[in-house]
Amino acid sequence: MKGHKEKLDYKICKKCNRAFSWRKKWEKNWDHVVYCSKKCKS
């Protein structure tokens, strides 16, 4: 299971320009996620 995060989809945050990986909680709305955290969203 080592290195499994490399296979996950990722995006770049619109505010901080950092890459963030897909998370289970975003499974249903991954197409609409643009920020990496609540802090960046506010």
C-alpha positions as CSV (number, residue, x, y, z in Angstrom):
1,M,0.0,0.0,0.0
2,K,3.0,2.2,0.1
3,G,2.9,5.1,-2.4
4,H,-0.9,4.8,-2.8
5,K,-1.3,8.6,-2.6
6,E,0.6,9.1,-5.8
7,K,-2.4,7.5,-7.7
8,L,-5.0,9.8,-6.3
9,D,-6.4,12.6,-8.4
10,Y,-5.3,16.1,-7.3
11,K,-6.1,19.7,-8.0
12,I,-4.5,23.1,-7.3
13,C,-6.2,25.4,-4.7
14,K,-7.5,28.6,-6.2
15,K,-6.3,30.7,-3.3
16,C,-3.0,29.3,-2.0
17,N,-1.9,27.5,-5.2
18,R,-1.0,24.3,-3.3
19,A,-1.8,20.8,-4.7
20,F,-4.4,18.8,-2.7
21,S,-5.5,15.3,-3.2
22,W,-8.9,13.7,-3.6
23,R,-10.6,12.8,-0.3
24,K,-13.5,10.4,0.3
25,K,-15.6,13.2,1.7
26,W,-15.4,14.9,-1.7
27,E,-16.4,11.8,-3.6
28,K,-19.8,13.1,-4.8
29,N,-18.8,16.7,-5.6
30,W,-15.1,16.5,-6.6
31,D,-15.8,18.4,-9.8
32,H,-16.9,21.4,-7.8
33,V,-14.1,21.4,-5.2
34,V,-11.7,24.4,-5.8
35,Y,-10.2,25.1,-2.4
36,C,-8.0,22.9,-0.2
37,S,-9.5,23.8,3.1
38,K,-12.1,25.8,4.9
39,K,-9.5,28.5,5.7
40,C,-8.9,29.1,1.9
41,K,-12.6,29.1,1.2
42,S,-13.3,31.9,3.6
